[in-house]
Amino acid sequence: MITATSALRALFLSLLALASLSAAETPAANTATSPAPMPTPKIEKATFGAGCFWGVEYNFRRVPGVIDAACGFAGGDVDHPSYRQVCTDKTGHAEVVQVTFDPSKVSYRQLVDFFFRMHNPTQVNRQGPDYGTQYRSVIFVHSPEQRKVAEELKASLQASKKYAEPIATQIEEAKPFWKAEEYHQRYFEKNGGPTCHVTEF
């Protein structure tokens, strides 16, 4: 004879079994409907010296796909150099701009091409009115792929005979980048005034 207690116990066990089955199936359902995670965008760096870094930074910032551009120093023998130290022409540093960019929006080749069009790459240890090794034309490469592109475009420019003089741009392995003092960053945005570098990309 089935008592009321036995019936209630059977009903309770049935409900418990259904609850366990539902819980086991829930993660699979959630997994099937969850959106795939967004891929992390690939970010790269490029470092260029093309004379006074104020104008170089200003113009690279205007390039679509450039995330950031910072004025600084590279290629020397002194850690954490100040602007005054670099201006003595004794530290070995060049004034450079380190560009952070999204290669899915602008290629390294495009940036190097812009670099060559931005200044006169035949001038040695000077650019415009500024003299000294800190104003040399230089590309600091961050990978073998960057070196290949830089050397190809330098050779192509030399072969084009655009300039009567040889291309003086140095291509070197990337060295520590030391960010310049804050008043150098976004200089033309803060102070206005013309830039001696090209303004179109």
Helices and strands as residue ranges (DSSP letters): H 4-33, E 44-50, H 53-61, E 66-74, H 83-87, E 94-101, H 108-118, E 126-127, E 130-131, G 133-135, E 137-141, H 144-159, E 170-173, E 178-179, G 182-184, H 187-191
